[in-house]
């Protein structure tokens, strides 16, 4: 396995391939949602409901002990 990994690391790639790999790594780090919000200038809001809040719906997954 080490020899195979070493062979892959030693193979030459073109500039286009390098930029494609770099773009893929950036997408994985930033996340697609963050990239879209960055490009559109909008902001995605995630609604987090805690069980202890008044009026919260306590029927969802993870609201009871052991998540059932």
KEKE-3310 file (N, C-alpha, C; in steps of 0.2 Angstrom, whole numbers, plus 5000, padded with zeros to 4 digits):
npx = (5004:5010:5019:5011:5004:5015:5019:5008:5009:5021:5018:5017:5007:4996:4995:4981:4975:4980:4974:4961:4960:4964:4953:4943:4947:4946:4932:4928:4933:4927:4914:4899:4887:4892:4900:4890:4883:4892:4895:4882:4879:4870:4863:4862:4850:4850:4839:4839:4831:4829:4825:4822:4817:4803:4788:4794:4795:4794:4795:4804:4819:4831:4827:4823:4830:4843:4840:4829)
npy = (4994:5006:5008:5010:5022:5030:5030:5036:5049:5053:5054:5065:5079:5089:5107:5110:5099:5100:5112:5108:5099:5107:5116:5107:5103:5115:5117:5106:5110:5123:5121:5118:5125:5137:5142:5145:5155:5165:5168:5173:5183:5182:5176:5160:5154:5144:5136:5132:5123:5122:5110:5115:5128:5139:5134:5126:5112:5096:5084:5079:5070:5066:5073:5067:5057:5047:5049:5044)
npz = (5000:5004:4994:4983:4986:4987:4973:4967:4973:4967:4954:4939:4937:4926:4925:4924:4930:4943:4947:4947:4957:4967:4968:4971:4984:4990:4990:4998:5010:5012:5010:5001:5004:5010:5000:4990:4997:4998:4985:4981:4990:4999:5014:5022:5034:5047:5056:5073:5085:5101:5114:5127:5125:5126:5118:5109:5097:5103:5097:5088:5081:5092:5102:5114:5127:5123:5109:5103)
capx = (5000:5014:5022:5006:5003:5021:5019:5003:5012:5026:5016:5017:5000:4996:4992:4974:4973:4982:4969:4955:4961:4964:4946:4939:4949:4943:4925:4927:4934:4922:4907:4895:4882:4896:4902:4884:4881:4898:4894:4876:4879:4864:4864:4857:4849:4848:4835:4840:4826:4831:4819:4820:4814:4795:4785:4798:4792:4798:4794:4809:4824:4836:4824:4823:4836:4846:4839:4823)
capy = (5000:5012:5009:5012:5029:5034:5031:5041:5055:5055:5055:5072:5081:5095:5113:5110:5094:5103:5117:5105:5096:5112:5118:5102:5103:5121:5115:5102:5114:5128:5118:5121:5130:5143:5145:5148:5161:5169:5170:5176:5188:5180:5172:5155:5154:5138:5136:5127:5123:5118:5108:5119:5134:5139:5133:5121:5106:5091:5077:5077:5065:5068:5077:5063:5054:5042:5051:5040)
capz = (5000:5004:4987:4978:4988:4985:4966:4966:4975:4963:4947:4937:4934:4923:4929:4924:4935:4949:4949:4948:4963:4972:4968:4975:4991:4993:4990:5003:5016:5013:5010:4996:5006:5011:4994:4987:5001:4997:4978:4980:4994:5004:5020:5024:5041:5050:5062:5078:5090:5107:5118:5133:5123:5126:5112:5105:5096:5106:5094:5083:5082:5096:5108:5120:5129:5118:5102:5100)
cpx = (5004:5017:5017:5005:5009:5021:5014:5005:5017:5024:5015:5010:5001:4994:4985:4972:4974:4976:4962:4955:4961:4957:4942:4941:4946:4935:4924:4928:4929:4915:4903:4890:4886:4898:4896:4882:4886:4897:4887:4875:4874:4867:4859:4857:4847:4845:4836:4835:4828:4825:4817:4817:4806:4793:4788:4794:4797:4797:4799:4814:4829:4833:4823:4829:4837:4843:4833:4817)
cpy = (5006:5013:5012:5020:5033:5035:5036:5048:5058:5056:5063:5073:5087:5101:5113:5105:5097:5108:5114:5102:5101:5115:5113:5102:5110:5120:5111:5106:5119:5126:5121:5126:5137:5146:5148:5155:5167:5172:5175:5182:5187:5177:5167:5155:5147:5139:5131:5128:5119:5116:5112:5126:5134:5138:5129:5115:5100:5084:5075:5072:5069:5073:5074:5060:5048:5044:5048:5044)
cpz = (5000:4997:4982:4980:4986:4977:4964:4967:4970:4955:4945:4935:4931:4927:4929:4930:4942:4952:4950:4955:4969:4973:4972:4982:4994:4994:4997:5010:5017:5014:5004:4998:5007:5005:4990:4991:4999:4990:4977:4985:5000:5010:5022:5031:5042:5056:5067:5083:5096:5111:5124:5131:5124:5119:5107:5103:5099:5103:5089:5085:5087:5102:5114:5122:5125:5111:5099:5101)
residu = (UNK:UNK:UNK:UNK:UNK:UNK:UNK:UNK:UNK:UNK:UNK:UNK:UNK:UNK:UNK:UNK:UNK:UNK:UNK:UNK:UNK:UNK:UNK:UNK:UNK:UNK:UNK:UNK:UNK:UNK:UNK:UNK:UNK:UNK:UNK:UNK:UNK:UNK:UNK:UNK:UNK:UNK:UNK:UNK:UNK:UNK:UNK:UNK:UNK:UNK:UNK:UNK:UNK:UNK:UNK:UNK:UNK:UNK:UNK:UNK:UNK:UNK:UNK:UNK:UNK:UNK:UNK:UNK)
# end
